[in-house]
């Protein structure tokens, strides 16, 4: 592998490691694997995952209230 490609891969891996560490507790809860470069994209992906989770919980509670 050429040196410039190895350096680029190392830089991307370092950024991914920092981003993935920030969202580790949320990823475990949702079972997500966030493999994006950049904190903003990772935050957007987590926001959408949280929104989907909240909708699921809302539907669950509305069904429980309707049946019980």
CHARMM-style PDB file with segment names, atoms N, HN, CA, C and O in Angstrom:
ATOM      1  N   UNK     1       0.855  -1.173   0.000  1.00  0.00      PROA
ATOM      2  CA  UNK     1       0.000   0.000   0.000  1.00  0.00      PROA
ATOM      3  C   UNK     1       0.904   1.240   0.000  1.00  0.00      PROA
ATOM      4  O   UNK     1       1.855   1.311   0.778  1.00  0.00      PROA
ATOM      5  N   UNK     2       0.617   2.196  -0.850  1.00  0.00      PROA
ATOM      6  HN  UNK     2      -0.156   2.138  -1.482  1.00  0.00      PROA
ATOM      7  CA  UNK     2       1.429   3.416  -0.883  1.00  0.00      PROA
ATOM      8  C   UNK     2       1.338   4.185   0.436  1.00  0.00      PROA
ATOM      9  O   UNK     2       0.350   4.095   1.165  1.00  0.00      PROA
ATOM     10  N   UNK     3       2.375   4.927   0.713  1.00  0.00      PROA
ATOM     11  HN  UNK     3       3.178   5.001   0.121  1.00  0.00      PROA
ATOM     12  CA  UNK     3       2.440   5.670   1.979  1.00  0.00      PROA
ATOM     13  C   UNK     3       1.314   6.694   2.120  1.00  0.00      PROA
ATOM     14  O   UNK     3       0.748   6.841   3.203  1.00  0.00      PROA
ATOM     15  N   UNK     4       0.985   7.398   1.047  1.00  0.00      PROA
ATOM     16  HN  UNK     4       1.445   7.279   0.167  1.00  0.00      PROA
ATOM     17  CA  UNK     4      -0.046   8.434   1.166  1.00  0.00      PROA
ATOM     18  C   UNK     4      -1.421   7.827   1.453  1.00  0.00      PROA
ATOM     19  O   UNK     4      -2.233   8.446   2.141  1.00  0.00      PROA
ATOM     20  N   UNK     5      -1.686   6.655   0.950  1.00  0.00      PROA
ATOM     21  HN  UNK     5      -1.027   6.152   0.392  1.00  0.00      PROA
ATOM     22  CA  UNK     5      -2.959   5.979   1.244  1.00  0.00      PROA
ATOM     23  C   UNK     5      -2.978   5.480   2.688  1.00  0.00      PROA
ATOM     24  O   UNK     5      -3.998   5.582   3.370  1.00  0.00      PROA
ATOM     25  N   UNK     6      -1.855   4.943   3.150  1.00  0.00      PROA
ATOM     26  HN  UNK     6      -1.027   4.859   2.596  1.00  0.00      PROA
ATOM     27  CA  UNK     6      -1.774   4.472   4.536  1.00  0.00      PROA
ATOM     28  C   UNK     6      -1.961   5.627   5.510  1.00  0.00      PROA
ATOM     29  O   UNK     6      -2.635   5.472   6.528  1.00  0.00      PROA
ATOM     30  N   UNK     7      -1.372   6.784   5.212  1.00  0.00      PROA
ATOM     31  HN  UNK     7      -0.824   6.910   4.385  1.00  0.00      PROA
ATOM     32  CA  UNK     7      -1.543   7.954   6.084  1.00  0.00      PROA
ATOM     33  C   UNK     7      -2.999   8.421   6.088  1.00  0.00      PROA
ATOM     34  O   UNK     7      -3.538   8.773   7.137  1.00  0.00      PROA
ATOM     35  N   UNK     8      -3.633   8.421   4.915  1.00  0.00      PROA
ATOM     36  HN  UNK     8      -3.195   8.135   4.063  1.00  0.00      PROA
ATOM     37  CA  UNK     8      -5.036   8.815   4.840  1.00  0.00      PROA
ATOM     38  C   UNK     8      -5.935   7.874   5.624  1.00  0.00      PROA
ATOM     39  O   UNK     8      -6.842   8.313   6.330  1.00  0.00      PROA
ATOM     40  N   UNK     9      -5.677   6.572   5.495  1.00  0.00      PROA
ATOM     41  HN  UNK     9      -4.939   6.216   4.922  1.00  0.00      PROA
ATOM     42  CA  UNK     9      -6.462   5.591   6.245  1.00  0.00      PROA
ATOM     43  C   UNK     9      -6.267   5.756   7.744  1.00  0.00      PROA
ATOM     44  O   UNK     9      -7.221   5.631   8.512  1.00  0.00      PROA
ATOM     45  N   UNK    10      -5.039   6.035   8.164  1.00  0.00      PROA
ATOM     46  HN  UNK    10      -4.264   6.136   7.540  1.00  0.00      PROA
ATOM     47  CA  UNK    10      -4.768   6.227   9.591  1.00  0.00      PROA
ATOM     48  C   UNK    10      -5.487   7.459  10.117  1.00  0.00      PROA
ATOM     49  O   UNK    10      -6.016   7.443  11.228  1.00  0.00      PROA
ATOM     50  N   UNK    11      -5.512   8.528   9.327  1.00  0.00      PROA
ATOM     51  HN  UNK    11      -5.083   8.542   8.424  1.00  0.00      PROA
ATOM     52  CA  UNK    11      -6.192   9.749   9.758  1.00  0.00      PROA
ATOM     53  C   UNK    11      -7.694   9.510   9.879  1.00  0.00      PROA
ATOM     54  O   UNK    11      -8.315   9.946  10.848  1.00  0.00      PROA
ATOM     55  N   UNK    12      -8.282   8.819   8.901  1.00  0.00      PROA
ATOM     56  HN  UNK    12      -7.778   8.464   8.114  1.00  0.00      PROA
ATOM     57  CA  UNK    12      -9.715   8.527   8.955  1.00  0.00      PROA
ATOM     58  C   UNK    12     -10.054   7.620  10.139  1.00  0.00      PROA
ATOM     59  O   UNK    12     -11.085   7.798  10.788  1.00  0.00      PROA
ATOM     60  N   UNK    13      -9.193   6.661  10.414  1.00  0.00      PROA
ATOM     61  HN  UNK    13      -8.355   6.516   9.887  1.00  0.00      PROA
ATOM     62  CA  UNK    13      -9.436   5.758  11.538  1.00  0.00      PROA
ATOM     63  C   UNK    13      -9.380   6.504  12.863  1.00  0.00      PROA
ATOM     64  O   UNK    13     -10.166   6.226  13.769  1.00  0.00      PROA
ATOM     65  N   UNK    14      -8.463   7.442  12.979  1.00  0.00      PROA
ATOM     66  HN  UNK    14      -7.825   7.668  12.243  1.00  0.00      PROA
ATOM     67  CA  UNK    14      -8.360   8.225  14.213  1.00  0.00      PROA
ATOM     68  C   UNK    14      -9.626   9.042  14.437  1.00  0.00      PROA
ATOM     69  O   UNK    14     -10.125   9.124  15.559  1.00  0.00      PROA
ATOM     70  N   UNK    15     -10.142   9.643  13.376  1.00  0.00      PROA
ATOM     71  HN  UNK    15      -9.737   9.576  12.464  1.00  0.00      PROA
ATOM     72  CA  UNK    15     -11.370  10.436  13.502  1.00  0.00      PROA
ATOM     73  C   UNK    15     -12.543   9.537  13.850  1.00  0.00      PROA
ATOM     74  O   UNK    15     -13.351   9.874  14.716  1.00  0.00      PROA
ATOM     75  N   UNK    16     -12.641   8.386  13.178  1.00  0.00      PROA
ATOM     76  HN  UNK    16     -11.985   8.112  12.475  1.00  0.00      PROA
ATOM     77  CA  UNK    16     -13.740   7.451  13.475  1.00  0.00      PROA
ATOM     78  C   UNK    16     -13.699   6.995  14.927  1.00  0.00      PROA
ATOM     79  O   UNK    16     -14.737   6.895  15.582  1.00  0.00      PROA
ATOM     80  N   UNK    17     -12.500   6.719  15.425  1.00  0.00      PROA
ATOM     81  HN  UNK    17     -11.657   6.800  14.893  1.00  0.00      PROA
ATOM     82  CA  UNK    17     -12.377   6.249  16.803  1.00  0.00      PROA
ATOM     83  C   UNK    17     -12.868   7.306  17.780  1.00  0.00      PROA
ATOM     84  O   UNK    17     -13.523   6.982  18.771  1.00  0.00      PROA
ATOM     85  N   UNK    18     -12.556   8.570  17.505  1.00  0.00      PROA
ATOM     86  HN  UNK    18     -12.024   8.834  16.700  1.00  0.00      PROA
ATOM     87  CA  UNK    18     -13.011   9.644  18.391  1.00  0.00      PROA
ATOM     88  C   UNK    18     -14.525   9.804  18.325  1.00  0.00      PROA
ATOM     89  O   UNK    18     -15.173   9.995  19.354  1.00  0.00      PROA
ATOM     90  N   UNK    19     -15.090   9.727  17.130  1.00  0.00      PROA
ATOM     91  HN  UNK    19     -14.563   9.572  16.294  1.00  0.00      PROA
ATOM     92  CA  UNK    19     -16.537   9.877  16.975  1.00  0.00      PROA
ATOM     93  C   UNK    19     -17.261   8.701  17.604  1.00  0.00      PROA
ATOM     94  O   UNK    19     -18.256   8.894  18.302  1.00  0.00      PROA
ATOM     95  N   UNK    20     -16.786   7.497  17.375  1.00  0.00      PROA
ATOM     96  HN  UNK    20     -15.977   7.340  16.809  1.00  0.00      PROA
ATOM     97  CA  UNK    20     -17.455   6.317  17.904  1.00  0.00      PROA
ATOM     98  C   UNK    20     -17.375   6.263  19.424  1.00  0.00      PROA
ATOM     99  O   UNK    20     -18.281   5.726  20.061  1.00  0.00      PROA
ATOM    100  N   UNK    21     -16.332   6.797  20.012  1.00  0.00      PROA
ATOM    101  HN  UNK    21     -15.597   7.233  19.494  1.00  0.00      PROA
ATOM    102  CA  UNK    21     -16.213   6.793  21.463  1.00  0.00      PROA
ATOM    103  C   UNK    21     -17.278   7.687  22.093  1.00  0.00      PROA
ATOM    104  O   UNK    21     -17.820   7.365  23.150  1.00  0.00      PROA
ATOM    105  N   UNK    22     -17.570   8.802  21.445  1.00  0.00      PROA
ATOM    106  HN  UNK    22     -17.129   9.063  20.587  1.00  0.00      PROA
ATOM    107  CA  UNK    22     -18.549   9.747  21.989  1.00  0.00      PROA
ATOM    108  C   UNK    22     -19.928   9.118  22.082  1.00  0.00      PROA
ATOM    109  O   UNK    22     -20.661   9.356  23.042  1.00  0.00      PROA
ATOM    110  N   UNK    23     -20.285   8.309  21.077  1.00  0.00      PROA
ATOM    111  HN  UNK    23     -19.690   8.116  20.297  1.00  0.00      PROA
ATOM    112  CA  UNK    23     -21.629   7.758  21.016  1.00  0.00      PROA
ATOM    113  C   UNK    23     -21.685   6.290  21.430  1.00  0.00      PROA
ATOM    114  O   UNK    23     -22.635   5.592  21.074  1.00  0.00      PROA
ATOM    115  N   UNK    24     -20.710   5.816  22.157  1.00  0.00      PROA
ATOM    116  HN  UNK    24     -19.939   6.383  22.447  1.00  0.00      PROA
ATOM    117  CA  UNK    24     -20.643   4.387  22.476  1.00  0.00      PROA
ATOM    118  C   UNK    24     -21.850   3.924  23.285  1.00  0.00      PROA
ATOM    119  O   UNK    24     -22.410   2.869  22.989  1.00  0.00      PROA
ATOM    120  N   UNK    25     -22.265   4.682  24.295  1.00  0.00      PROA
ATOM    121  HN  UNK    25     -21.810   5.539  24.536  1.00  0.00      PROA
ATOM    122  CA  UNK    25     -23.389   4.235  25.124  1.00  0.00      PROA
ATOM    123  C   UNK    25     -24.700   4.223  24.347  1.00  0.00      PROA
ATOM    124  O   UNK    25     -25.546   3.362  24.587  1.00  0.00      PROA
ATOM    125  N   UNK    26     -24.884   5.155  23.428  1.00  0.00      PROA
ATOM    126  HN  UNK    26     -24.197   5.855  23.234  1.00  0.00      PROA
ATOM    127  CA  UNK    26     -26.101   5.155  22.630  1.00  0.00      PROA
ATOM    128  C   UNK    26     -26.077   4.039  21.594  1.00  0.00      PROA
ATOM    129  O   UNK    26     -27.115   3.447  21.297  1.00  0.00      PROA
ATOM    130  N   UNK    27     -24.910   3.747  21.045  1.00  0.00      PROA
ATOM    131  HN  UNK    27     -24.066   4.227  21.287  1.00  0.00      PROA
ATOM    132  CA  UNK    27     -24.819   2.699  20.041  1.00  0.00      PROA
ATOM    133  C   UNK    27     -25.127   1.344  20.639  1.00  0.00      PROA
ATOM    134  O   UNK    27     -25.737   0.503  19.979  1.00  0.00      PROA
ATOM    135  N   UNK    28     -24.721   1.116  21.863  1.00  0.00      PROA
ATOM    136  HN  UNK    28     -24.225   1.799  22.399  1.00  0.00      PROA
ATOM    137  CA  UNK    28     -25.018  -0.166  22.501  1.00  0.00      PROA
ATOM    138  C   UNK    28     -26.518  -0.337  22.686  1.00  0.00      PROA
ATOM    139  O   UNK    28     -27.055  -1.426  22.485  1.00  0.00      PROA
ATOM    140  N   UNK    29     -27.177   0.721  23.061  1.00  0.00      PROA
ATOM    141  HN  UNK    29     -26.741   1.605  23.224  1.00  0.00      PROA
ATOM    142  CA  UNK    29     -28.614   0.651  23.301  1.00  0.00      PROA
ATOM    143  C   UNK    29     -29.382   0.357  22.014  1.00  0.00      PROA
ATOM    144  O   UNK    29     -30.353  -0.400  22.032  1.00  0.00      PROA
ATOM    145  N   UNK    30     -28.959   0.947  20.903  1.00  0.00      PROA
ATOM    146  HN  UNK    30     -28.171   1.562  20.888  1.00  0.00      PROA
ATOM    147  CA  UNK    30     -29.662   0.763  19.636  1.00  0.00      PROA
ATOM    148  C   UNK    30     -29.057  -0.331  18.772  1.00  0.00      PROA
ATOM    149  O   UNK    30     -29.674  -0.739  17.788  1.00  0.00      PROA
ATOM    150  N   UNK    31     -27.884  -0.810  19.104  1.00  0.00      PROA
ATOM    151  HN  UNK    31     -27.383  -0.479  19.904  1.00  0.00      PROA
ATOM    152  CA  UNK    31     -27.224  -1.798  18.267  1.00  0.00      PROA
ATOM    153  C   UNK    31     -26.726  -1.205  16.957  1.00  0.00      PROA
ATOM    154  O   UNK    31     -26.712  -1.885  15.931  1.00  0.00      PROA
ATOM    155  N   UNK    32     -26.321   0.053  16.988  1.00  0.00      PROA
ATOM    156  HN  UNK    32     -26.332   0.605  17.821  1.00  0.00      PROA
ATOM    157  CA  UNK    32     -25.888   0.746  15.781  1.00  0.00      PROA
ATOM    158  C   UNK    32     -24.391   0.637  15.575  1.00  0.00      PROA
ATOM    159  O   UNK    32     -23.617   0.472  16.518  1.00  0.00      PROA
ATOM    160  N   UNK    33     -24.015   0.734  14.330  1.00  0.00      PROA
ATOM    161  HN  UNK    33     -24.644   0.867  13.564  1.00  0.00      PROA
ATOM    162  CA  UNK    33     -22.607   0.867  13.974  1.00  0.00      PROA
ATOM    163  C   UNK    33     -22.490   2.120  13.128  1.00  0.00      PROA
ATOM    164  O   UNK    33     -22.898   2.139  11.966  1.00  0.00      PROA
ATOM    165  N   UNK    34     -21.940   3.147  13.707  1.00  0.00      PROA
ATOM    166  HN  UNK    34     -21.608   3.131  14.651  1.00  0.00      PROA
ATOM    167  CA  UNK    34     -21.809   4.411  12.995  1.00  0.00      PROA
ATOM    168  C   UNK    34     -20.401   4.493  12.437  1.00  0.00      PROA
ATOM    169  O   UNK    34     -19.427   4.609  13.181  1.00  0.00      PROA
ATOM    170  N   UNK    35     -20.310   4.433  11.132  1.00  0.00      PROA
ATOM    171  HN  UNK    35     -21.101   4.340  10.528  1.00  0.00      PROA
ATOM    172  CA  UNK    35     -19.020   4.473  10.456  1.00  0.00      PROA
ATOM    173  C   UNK    35     -18.988   5.683   9.535  1.00  0.00      PROA
ATOM    174  O   UNK    35     -18.895   5.539   8.316  1.00  0.00      PROA
ATOM    175  N   UNK    36     -19.065   6.868  10.113  1.00  0.00      PROA
ATOM    176  HN  UNK    36     -19.140   6.985  11.103  1.00  0.00      PROA
ATOM    177  CA  UNK    36     -19.008   8.085   9.325  1.00  0.00      PROA
ATOM    178  C   UNK    36     -17.755   8.853   9.698  1.00  0.00      PROA
ATOM    179  O   UNK    36     -17.189   8.679  10.777  1.00  0.00      PROA
ATOM    180  N   UNK    37     -17.347   9.691   8.794  1.00  0.00      PROA
ATOM    181  HN  UNK    37     -17.807   9.833   7.917  1.00  0.00      PROA
ATOM    182  CA  UNK    37     -16.211  10.563   9.054  1.00  0.00      PROA
ATOM    183  C   UNK    37     -16.779  11.937   9.374  1.00  0.00      PROA
ATOM    184  O   UNK    37     -17.463  12.540   8.547  1.00  0.00      PROA
ATOM    185  N   UNK    38     -16.504  12.420  10.545  1.00  0.00      PROA
ATOM    186  HN  UNK    38     -15.949  11.930  11.217  1.00  0.00      PROA
ATOM    187  CA  UNK    38     -16.975  13.732  10.950  1.00  0.00      PROA
ATOM    188  C   UNK    38     -18.014  13.645  12.043  1.00  0.00      PROA
ATOM    189  O   UNK    38     -18.897  12.787  12.022  1.00  0.00      PROA
ATOM    190  N   UNK    39     -17.895  14.531  12.982  1.00  0.00      PROA
ATOM    191  HN  UNK    39     -17.177  15.227  13.000  1.00  0.00      PROA
ATOM    192  CA  UNK    39     -18.778  14.551  14.137  1.00  0.00      PROA
ATOM    193  C   UNK    39     -20.192  14.965  13.755  1.00  0.00      PROA
ATOM    194  O   UNK    39     -21.158  14.452  14.321  1.00  0.00      PROA
ATOM    195  N   UNK    40     -20.330  15.884  12.806  1.00  0.00      PROA
ATOM    196  HN  UNK    40     -19.545  16.300  12.347  1.00  0.00      PROA
ATOM    197  CA  UNK    40     -21.656  16.364  12.422  1.00  0.00      PROA
ATOM    198  C   UNK    40     -22.486  15.261  11.792  1.00  0.00      PROA
ATOM    199  O   UNK    40     -23.672  15.130  12.095  1.00  0.00      PROA
ATOM    200  N   UNK    41     -21.882  14.467  10.922  1.00  0.00      PROA
ATOM    201  HN  UNK    41     -20.919  14.574  10.676  1.00  0.00      PROA
ATOM    202  CA  UNK    41     -22.615  13.369  10.297  1.00  0.00      PROA
ATOM    203  C   UNK    41     -22.999  12.307  11.320  1.00  0.00      PROA
ATOM    204  O   UNK    41     -24.091  11.742  11.259  1.00  0.00      PROA
ATOM    205  N   UNK    42     -22.111  12.043  12.243  1.00  0.00      PROA
ATOM    206  HN  UNK    42     -21.224  12.502  12.293  1.00  0.00      PROA
ATOM    207  CA  UNK    42     -22.414  11.060  13.278  1.00  0.00      PROA
ATOM    208  C   UNK    42     -23.546  11.559  14.176  1.00  0.00      PROA
ATOM    209  O   UNK    42     -24.423  10.787  14.563  1.00  0.00      PROA
ATOM    210  N   UNK    43     -23.524  12.844  14.502  1.00  0.00      PROA
ATOM    211  HN  UNK    43     -22.811  13.471  14.187  1.00  0.00      PROA
ATOM    212  CA  UNK    43     -24.594  13.402  15.320  1.00  0.00      PROA
ATOM    213  C   UNK    43     -25.928  13.340  14.585  1.00  0.00      PROA
ATOM    214  O   UNK    43     -26.958  13.054  15.195  1.00  0.00      PROA
ATOM    215  N   UNK    44     -25.918  13.605  13.282  1.00  0.00      PROA
ATOM    216  HN  UNK    44     -25.081  13.837  12.787  1.00  0.00      PROA
ATOM    217  CA  UNK    44     -27.147  13.528  12.502  1.00  0.00      PROA
ATOM    218  C   UNK    44     -27.679  12.103  12.482  1.00  0.00      PROA
ATOM    219  O   UNK    44     -28.885  11.885  12.598  1.00  0.00      PROA
ATOM    220  N   UNK    45     -26.790  11.144  12.335  1.00  0.00      PROA
ATOM    221  HN  UNK    45     -25.811  11.322  12.241  1.00  0.00      PROA
ATOM    222  CA  UNK    45     -27.218   9.747  12.303  1.00  0.00      PROA
ATOM    223  C   UNK    45     -27.795   9.327  13.659  1.00  0.00      PROA
ATOM    224  O   UNK    45     -28.797   8.613  13.709  1.00  0.00      PROA
ATOM    225  N   UNK    46     -27.180   9.757  14.737  1.00  0.00      PROA
ATOM    226  HN  UNK    46     -26.366  10.336  14.696  1.00  0.00      PROA
ATOM    227  CA  UNK    46     -27.688   9.427  16.067  1.00  0.00      PROA
ATOM    228  C   UNK    46     -29.016  10.130  16.339  1.00  0.00      PROA
ATOM    229  O   UNK    46     -29.892   9.563  16.991  1.00  0.00      PROA
ATOM    230  N   UNK    47     -29.172  11.360  15.845  1.00  0.00      PROA
ATOM    231  HN  UNK    47     -28.460  11.820  15.314  1.00  0.00      PROA
ATOM    232  CA  UNK    47     -30.421  12.082  16.025  1.00  0.00      PROA
ATOM    233  C   UNK    47     -31.562  11.344  15.333  1.00  0.00      PROA
ATOM    234  O   UNK    47     -32.650  11.216  15.894  1.00  0.00      PROA
ATOM    235  N   UNK    48     -31.318  10.862  14.126  1.00  0.00      PROA
ATOM    236  HN  UNK    48     -30.434  10.966  13.670  1.00  0.00      PROA
ATOM    237  CA  UNK    48     -32.349  10.107  13.411  1.00  0.00      PROA
ATOM    238  C   UNK    48     -32.659   8.792  14.115  1.00  0.00      PROA
ATOM    239  O   UNK    48     -33.816   8.378  14.178  1.00  0.00      PROA
ATOM    240  N   UNK    49     -31.632   8.137  14.645  1.00  0.00      PROA
ATOM    241  HN  UNK    49     -30.692   8.474  14.594  1.00  0.00      PROA
ATOM    242  CA  UNK    49     -31.860   6.888  15.371  1.00  0.00      PROA
ATOM    243  C   UNK    49     -32.663   7.143  16.642  1.00  0.00      PROA
ATOM    244  O   UNK    49     -33.562   6.368  16.971  1.00  0.00      PROA
ATOM    245  N   UNK    50     -32.349   8.216  17.356  1.00  0.00      PROA
ATOM    246  HN  UNK    50     -31.619   8.845  17.089  1.00  0.00      PROA
ATOM    247  CA  UNK    50     -33.106   8.564  18.562  1.00  0.00      PROA
ATOM    248  C   UNK    50     -34.547   8.916  18.231  1.00  0.00      PROA
ATOM    249  O   UNK    50     -35.465   8.560  18.969  1.00  0.00      PROA
ATOM    250  N   UNK    51     -34.743   9.613  17.124  1.00  0.00      PROA
ATOM    251  HN  UNK    51     -33.997   9.902  16.524  1.00  0.00      PROA
ATOM    252  CA  UNK    51     -36.091   9.967  16.703  1.00  0.00      PROA
ATOM    253  C   UNK    51     -36.909   8.716  16.378  1.00  0.00      PROA
ATOM    254  O   UNK    51     -38.071   8.604  16.768  1.00  0.00      PROA
ATOM    255  N   UNK    52     -36.298   7.790  15.669  1.00  0.00      PROA
ATOM    256  HN  UNK    52     -35.353   7.880  15.352  1.00  0.00      PROA
ATOM    257  CA  UNK    52     -36.990   6.533  15.345  1.00  0.00      PROA
ATOM    258  C   UNK    52     -37.318   5.759  16.619  1.00  0.00      PROA
ATOM    259  O   UNK    52     -38.403   5.187  16.734  1.00  0.00      PROA
ATOM    260  N   UNK    53     -36.398   5.737  17.569  1.00  0.00      PROA
ATOM    261  HN  UNK    53     -35.518   6.201  17.475  1.00  0.00      PROA
ATOM    262  CA  UNK    53     -36.645   5.053  18.837  1.00  0.00      PROA
ATOM    263  C   UNK    53     -37.804   5.709  19.591  1.00  0.00      PROA
ATOM    264  O   UNK    53     -38.663   5.023  20.144  1.00  0.00      PROA
ATOM    265  N   UNK    54     -37.817   7.038  19.606  1.00  0.00      PROA
ATOM    266  HN  UNK    54     -37.119   7.596  19.157  1.00  0.00      PROA
ATOM    267  CA  UNK    54     -38.893   7.741  20.305  1.00  0.00      PROA
ATOM    268  C   UNK    54     -40.247   7.485  19.663  1.00  0.00      PROA
ATOM    269  O   UNK    54     -41.249   7.352  20.365  1.00  0.00      PROA
ATOM    270  N   UNK    55     -40.288   7.414  18.324  1.00  0.00      PROA
ATOM    271  HN  UNK    55     -39.474   7.522  17.754  1.00  0.00      PROA
ATOM    272  CA  UNK    55     -41.541   7.085  17.652  1.00  0.00      PROA
ATOM    273  C   UNK    55     -41.998   5.679  18.012  1.00  0.00      PROA
ATOM    274  O   UNK    55     -43.185   5.450  18.248  1.00  0.00      PROA
ATOM    275  N   UNK    56     -41.065   4.741  18.054  1.00  0.00      PROA
ATOM    276  HN  UNK    56     -40.101   4.926  17.863  1.00  0.00      PROA
ATOM    277  CA  UNK    56     -41.418   3.373  18.441  1.00  0.00      PROA
ATOM    278  C   UNK    56     -41.997   3.333  19.846  1.00  0.00      PROA
ATOM    279  O   UNK    56     -42.988   2.646  20.092  1.00  0.00      PROA
ATOM    280  N   UNK    57     -41.387   4.059  20.760  1.00  0.00      PROA
ATOM    281  HN  UNK    57     -40.581   4.616  20.560  1.00  0.00      PROA
ATOM    282  CA  UNK    57     -41.888   4.090  22.132  1.00  0.00      PROA
ATOM    283  C   UNK    57     -43.264   4.750  22.206  1.00  0.00      PROA
ATOM    284  O   UNK    57     -44.134   4.297  22.950  1.00  0.00      PROA
ATOM    285  N   UNK    58     -43.459   5.820  21.433  1.00  0.00      PROA
ATOM    286  HN  UNK    58     -42.752   6.187  20.828  1.00  0.00      PROA
ATOM    287  CA  UNK    58     -44.751   6.493  21.411  1.00  0.00      PROA
ATOM    288  C   UNK    58     -45.837   5.552  20.905  1.00  0.00      PROA
ATOM    289  O   UNK    58     -46.918   5.481  21.489  1.00  0.00      PROA
ATOM    290  N   UNK    59     -45.562   4.843  19.841  1.00  0.00      PROA
ATOM    291  HN  UNK    59     -44.684   4.901  19.366  1.00  0.00      PROA
ATOM    292  CA  UNK    59     -46.539   3.890  19.298  1.00  0.00      PROA
ATOM    293  C   UNK    59     -46.833   2.794  20.314  1.00  0.00      PROA
ATOM    294  O   UNK    59     -47.986   2.396  20.485  1.00  0.00      PROA
ATOM    295  N   UNK    60     -45.798   2.307  20.987  1.00  0.00      PROA
ATOM    296  HN  UNK    60     -44.862   2.630  20.848  1.00  0.00      PROA
ATOM    297  CA  UNK    60     -45.986   1.269  22.000  1.00  0.00      PROA
ATOM    298  C   UNK    60     -46.914   1.760  23.111  1.00  0.00      PROA
ATOM    299  O   UNK    60     -47.853   1.064  23.495  1.00  0.00      PROA
ATOM    300  N   UNK    61     -46.646   2.960  23.623  1.00  0.00      PROA
ATOM    301  HN  UNK    61     -45.882   3.525  23.311  1.00  0.00      PROA
ATOM    302  CA  UNK    61     -47.468   3.479  24.727  1.00  0.00      PROA
ATOM    303  C   UNK    61     -48.896   3.777  24.280  1.00  0.00      PROA
ATOM    304  O   UNK    61     -49.838   3.578  25.047  1.00  0.00      PROA
ATOM    305  N   UNK    62     -49.064   4.256  23.041  1.00  0.00      PROA
ATOM    306  HN  UNK    62     -48.299   4.418  22.419  1.00  0.00      PROA
ATOM    307  CA  UNK    62     -50.416   4.515  22.570  1.00  0.00      PROA
ATOM    308  C   UNK    62     -51.203   3.211  22.391  1.00  0.00      PROA
ATOM    309  O   UNK    62     -52.403   3.167  22.664  1.00  0.00      PROA
ATOM    310  N   UNK    63     -50.540   2.169  21.941  1.00  0.00      PROA
ATOM    311  HN  UNK    63     -49.566   2.204  21.719  1.00  0.00      PROA
ATOM    312  CA  UNK    63     -51.209   0.867  21.812  1.00  0.00      PROA
ATOM    313  C   UNK    63     -51.568   0.304  23.179  1.00  0.00      PROA
ATOM    314  O   UNK    63     -52.641  -0.273  23.358  1.00  0.00      PROA
ATOM    315  N   UNK    64     -50.670   0.471  24.139  1.00  0.00      PROA
ATOM    316  HN  UNK    64     -49.799   0.939  23.994  1.00  0.00      PROA
ATOM    317  CA  UNK    64     -50.956  -0.034  25.489  1.00  0.00      PROA
ATOM    318  C   UNK    64     -52.126   0.712  26.106  1.00  0.00      PROA
ATOM    319  O   UNK    64     -52.960   0.104  26.778  1.00  0.00      PROA
ATOM    320  N   UNK    65     -52.201   2.008  25.892  1.00  0.00      PROA
ATOM    321  HN  UNK    65     -51.524   2.502  25.346  1.00  0.00      PROA
ATOM    322  CA  UNK    65     -53.300   2.799  26.444  1.00  0.00      PROA
ATOM    323  C   UNK    65     -54.617   2.449  25.766  1.00  0.00      PROA
ATOM    324  O   UNK    65     -55.663   2.436  26.414  1.00  0.00      PROA
ATOM    325  N   UNK    66     -54.575   2.167  24.473  1.00  0.00      PROA
ATOM    326  HN  UNK    66     -53.725   2.177  23.946  1.00  0.00      PROA
ATOM    327  CA  UNK    66     -55.800   1.834  23.741  1.00  0.00      PROA
ATOM    328  C   UNK    66     -56.338   0.459  24.113  1.00  0.00      PROA
ATOM    329  O   UNK    66     -57.550   0.247  24.151  1.00  0.00      PROA
ATOM    330  N   UNK    67     -55.426  -0.475  24.388  1.00  0.00      PROA
ATOM    331  HN  UNK    67     -54.441  -0.303  24.357  1.00  0.00      PROA
ATOM    332  CA  UNK    67     -55.880  -1.822  24.710  1.00  0.00      PROA
ATOM    333  C   UNK    67     -56.223  -1.983  26.192  1.00  0.00      PROA
ATOM    334  O   UNK    67     -56.994  -2.872  26.554  1.00  0.00      PROA
ATOM    335  N   UNK    68     -55.677  -1.158  27.022  1.00  0.00      PROA
ATOM    336  HN  UNK    68     -55.051  -0.436  26.728  1.00  0.00      PROA
ATOM    337  CA  UNK    68     -55.880  -1.371  28.457  1.00  0.00      PROA
ATOM    338  C   UNK    68     -56.708  -0.343  29.046  1.00  0.00      PROA
ATOM    339  OT1 UNK    68     -56.974  -0.378  30.247  1.00  0.00      PROA
TER     340      UNK     68
END
